[in-house]
């Protein structure tokens, strides 16, 4: 390769890097948003706006909901436990799940749930799109009612291993993925569905992480 050609490449790379820095400084990054395959999930991904994170200023759990909502006369935690666990038993005359078994989507482990002060947290209810992540990607502009709905939407809730939920914290797809690789396609599809429903955006790194996962699942649908 000639010295002139090398010099041209260096100039082009430098210009590209400068453009990226300007875009990041402006809080937006322009990336290709062409669907990578014909799956509904890949097509839906291209509908998401790509922007930088907003400030976390004034974030708190109370901005969404101080407690679990109620559906069918049952609090949302027990509603999700009953939905996601198998072989459940209930506390007599209540909707509270007393025992059950969870095939944890995040780790693929089979976990026994036993209600009690020392055991209940072994299985937790995860916000698939974390509240803090949502706050930094559009939820600040939602109404209080919409944020309450977001925090209590079954579409955004999963019963999972407590330790995995704690490890995830408020991570997005760019910083955390389930250890269970077989579940990653469904996990990403659920995050996309939630973000579309509540008009939230993704960062460039998050978009690319989602796209990378969806390359391996050409038929992935969105959860309803």
C-alpha positions as CSV (number, residue, x, y, z in Angstrom):
1,X,0.0,0.0,0.0
2,X,1.4,3.4,-1.0
3,X,2.1,6.1,1.5
4,X,-0.5,8.3,-0.1
5,X,-3.2,5.7,0.3
6,X,-2.2,5.2,4.0
7,X,-2.4,9.0,4.5
8,X,-5.9,9.1,2.9
9,X,-7.1,6.2,5.2
10,X,-5.7,8.0,8.3
11,X,-7.5,11.2,7.3
12,X,-10.8,9.4,6.7
13,X,-10.6,7.5,10.0
14,X,-9.8,10.8,11.8
15,X,-12.7,12.5,10.3
16,X,-15.1,9.7,11.2
17,X,-13.8,9.7,14.8
18,X,-14.3,13.5,15.0
19,X,-17.8,13.1,13.7
20,X,-18.6,10.5,16.3
21,X,-17.2,12.7,19.1
22,X,-19.4,15.6,17.9
23,X,-22.5,13.4,17.9
24,X,-21.8,12.0,21.4
25,X,-21.3,15.6,22.6
26,X,-24.7,16.5,21.2
27,X,-26.3,13.5,23.0
28,X,-27.2,11.7,19.8
29,X,-25.5,9.1,17.7
30,X,-26.5,8.3,14.1
31,X,-26.2,4.6,13.2
32,X,-27.6,2.4,10.5
33,X,-31.1,1.4,11.4
34,X,-31.8,-1.2,8.7
35,X,-33.4,-4.4,10.0
36,X,-30.8,-7.2,10.1
37,X,-33.3,-9.9,9.3
38,X,-37.1,-10.3,8.7
39,X,-38.0,-11.1,12.3
40,X,-40.6,-8.9,14.0
41,X,-38.2,-8.2,16.8
42,X,-35.5,-6.9,14.3
43,X,-38.0,-4.7,12.5
44,X,-39.3,-3.3,15.8
45,X,-35.7,-2.5,16.9
46,X,-35.4,-0.1,14.0
47,X,-38.4,1.8,15.3
48,X,-36.5,2.9,18.5
49,X,-34.9,6.3,18.6
50,X,-31.2,6.2,19.3
51,X,-30.0,8.9,21.7
52,X,-27.6,9.5,24.6
53,X,-28.6,9.1,28.2
54,X,-30.4,11.9,29.9
55,X,-29.3,13.0,33.4
56,X,-30.4,10.8,36.3
57,X,-31.4,14.0,38.2
58,X,-34.4,13.6,40.5
59,X,-34.7,9.9,39.9
60,X,-36.3,7.8,42.6
61,X,-38.5,4.7,42.8
62,X,-41.4,6.9,43.9
63,X,-41.3,8.6,40.5
64,X,-42.9,5.4,39.2
65,X,-44.7,3.7,42.0
66,X,-44.3,3.4,45.8
67,X,-45.8,-0.1,45.9
68,X,-47.0,-2.9,43.6
69,X,-50.2,-2.3,41.7
70,X,-53.2,-4.6,41.9
71,X,-54.7,-6.8,39.2
72,X,-57.7,-9.1,39.7
73,X,-57.7,-8.3,43.4
74,X,-54.1,-9.4,43.8
75,X,-50.9,-7.4,44.2
76,X,-48.7,-7.5,41.1
77,X,-45.8,-9.4,42.8
78,X,-48.1,-12.4,43.6
79,X,-49.8,-12.1,40.2
80,X,-46.4,-12.5,38.5
81,X,-45.3,-15.3,40.8
82,X,-48.5,-17.2,40.0
83,X,-48.0,-16.5,36.2
84,X,-44.3,-17.6,36.1
85,X,-44.1,-20.4,38.6
86,X,-45.4,-23.9,38.3
87,X,-46.9,-26.2,40.9
88,X,-47.9,-23.3,43.1
89,X,-49.7,-23.4,46.4
90,X,-51.5,-20.4,47.9
91,X,-51.7,-19.1,51.4
92,X,-55.3,-20.2,52.4
93,X,-58.0,-17.7,51.5
94,X,-55.5,-15.3,49.7
95,X,-53.9,-14.9,46.3
96,X,-50.4,-15.0,48.0
97,X,-48.1,-17.7,46.5
98,X,-46.9,-19.9,49.3
99,X,-44.7,-22.3,47.4
100,X,-43.8,-23.0,43.8
101,X,-41.1,-23.8,41.3
102,X,-39.4,-21.4,38.9
103,X,-37.4,-22.4,35.9
104,X,-35.4,-19.2,36.0
105,X,-35.1,-17.6,32.6
106,X,-31.9,-15.7,33.5
107,X,-29.9,-18.7,34.7
108,X,-31.9,-21.8,33.5
109,X,-31.8,-23.1,37.1
110,X,-34.8,-24.7,38.7
111,X,-35.6,-22.9,41.9
112,X,-38.0,-23.7,44.7
113,X,-39.9,-20.8,46.1
114,X,-41.0,-20.8,49.7
115,X,-42.7,-17.8,51.2
116,X,-41.0,-16.5,54.3
117,X,-38.8,-13.7,55.7
118,X,-35.6,-15.6,55.0
119,X,-36.6,-17.1,51.6
120,X,-38.9,-14.9,49.6
121,X,-36.1,-12.8,48.2
122,X,-34.6,-15.9,46.6
123,X,-37.0,-15.2,43.7
124,X,-37.6,-11.6,42.8
125,X,-39.7,-9.7,40.3
126,X,-37.5,-7.9,37.8
127,X,-38.3,-4.9,35.7
128,X,-36.9,-6.1,32.4
129,X,-36.4,-2.5,31.5
130,X,-35.1,-1.1,34.7
131,X,-36.8,1.9,36.2
132,X,-33.5,3.9,36.4
133,X,-32.7,3.0,32.8
134,X,-36.2,4.1,31.7
135,X,-35.8,7.4,33.6
136,X,-32.7,8.2,31.7
137,X,-34.2,7.3,28.3
138,X,-37.5,9.1,28.1
139,X,-39.6,8.3,31.2
140,X,-39.0,11.7,32.6
141,X,-41.3,13.0,29.9
142,X,-44.1,10.5,30.8
143,X,-47.0,11.3,33.0
144,X,-47.0,10.0,36.6
145,X,-49.9,7.7,35.5
146,X,-47.8,6.3,32.6
147,X,-44.8,5.7,34.8
148,X,-47.0,3.9,37.3
149,X,-48.3,1.7,34.5
150,X,-44.7,1.1,33.3
151,X,-43.6,-0.1,36.8
152,X,-46.6,-2.4,37.1
153,X,-47.0,-3.7,33.5
154,X,-46.8,-7.5,33.3
155,X,-45.0,-7.0,29.9
156,X,-42.1,-5.5,31.9
157,X,-42.1,-7.9,34.8
158,X,-40.5,-11.4,35.2
159,X,-40.0,-13.7,38.2
160,X,-36.3,-14.4,38.3
161,X,-33.5,-15.6,40.5
162,X,-32.8,-12.9,43.2
163,X,-29.0,-13.0,42.7
164,X,-29.3,-12.5,38.9
165,X,-31.7,-9.6,39.4
166,X,-29.3,-8.0,41.8
167,X,-26.4,-8.5,39.4
168,X,-28.4,-6.9,36.6
169,X,-29.3,-3.8,38.7
170,X,-30.2,-1.1,36.3
171,X,-28.1,-2.4,33.4
172,X,-29.3,-2.2,29.8
173,X,-28.5,-4.7,27.0
174,X,-25.0,-3.1,26.5
175,X,-24.0,-3.8,30.1
176,X,-25.9,-6.9,31.2
177,X,-27.4,-10.0,29.5
178,X,-28.8,-13.2,31.1
179,X,-26.2,-15.9,31.7
180,X,-28.7,-18.3,30.0
181,X,-27.8,-17.6,26.4
182,X,-30.9,-19.5,25.1
183,X,-33.1,-16.8,26.7
184,X,-31.3,-13.8,25.3
185,X,-33.4,-13.5,22.2
186,X,-36.6,-13.4,24.1
187,X,-35.1,-11.1,26.7
188,X,-34.1,-8.5,24.1
189,X,-37.4,-8.8,22.3
190,X,-39.2,-8.1,25.6
191,X,-37.0,-5.0,26.2
192,X,-37.8,-3.7,22.7
193,X,-41.5,-4.3,23.2
194,X,-41.5,-2.4,26.5
195,X,-39.5,0.5,25.1
196,X,-41.8,0.8,22.0
197,X,-44.9,0.8,24.2
198,X,-43.7,3.5,26.5
199,X,-41.9,5.6,23.8
200,X,-38.4,5.1,25.4
201,X,-35.2,5.3,23.5
202,X,-31.9,3.3,23.4
203,X,-28.3,4.4,23.4
204,X,-26.1,3.5,20.4
205,X,-24.2,0.9,22.4
206,X,-27.5,-0.6,23.6
207,X,-28.9,-0.7,20.0
208,X,-25.8,-2.5,18.7
209,X,-25.9,-5.0,21.6
210,X,-29.6,-5.7,20.8
211,X,-28.8,-6.1,17.1
212,X,-26.0,-8.5,17.8
213,X,-28.2,-10.8,19.8
214,X,-31.0,-10.7,17.2
215,X,-28.7,-11.8,14.5
216,X,-28.9,-15.3,16.0
217,X,-32.7,-15.4,16.2
218,X,-34.2,-14.7,12.7
219,X,-37.7,-15.6,13.7
220,X,-37.9,-13.8,17.0
221,X,-41.4,-12.3,17.7
222,X,-42.3,-9.7,20.3
223,X,-44.2,-10.7,23.4
224,X,-47.8,-9.5,23.7
